[in-house]
């Protein structure tokens, strides 16, 4: 029995083909200033640590948001688009998929609000939403290459700003 005879096998092949395309996407070249900043604070750091530095800053932002919310309450500050983009960036770097439901929970936005913001980000070409091939009630979100580049530019600017302020790179999180 071949894949043509079994719709489940066809779906599995489709998912594997999509995953193969995602994994083979070439990385975005690092910003030269960020490379210099990382090498200045950690001269022995390989170029691969640039991605780790970016991931570290993104996770730091997410943790800072949680600290801010604990200090002031989670109803005072609200930036769902950036929260969603950061969460998706972390999942992108860690090569893990995230469902829209999990994304809303992680970004601390109500599901209805999260869905509206994901739809807006999708309309702006920053997010791709894909249906789960095995469960039509579930969908996944991921950043587009343009969104990855723009988030990384913001992370690079933060790394550079920290370097100018004399804030050294902290231990990398992976």
ABEGO torsion letter per residue (X at the ends): XBAAABAAAAAAAAAAAAAAAAAABBBBBBBAAAAAAAAAABAABBAAAAAAAAAAAAAAAAAAAAAAAAAAEAAABBBAAAAAAAAAAAAAAAGBBBBAAAAAAAAGBBAAAAAAAAAAAAAAGABBBBBBAABAABBBBBBBAAAAAAAAAAAAAAAAAAAAAGBBBBBBBX
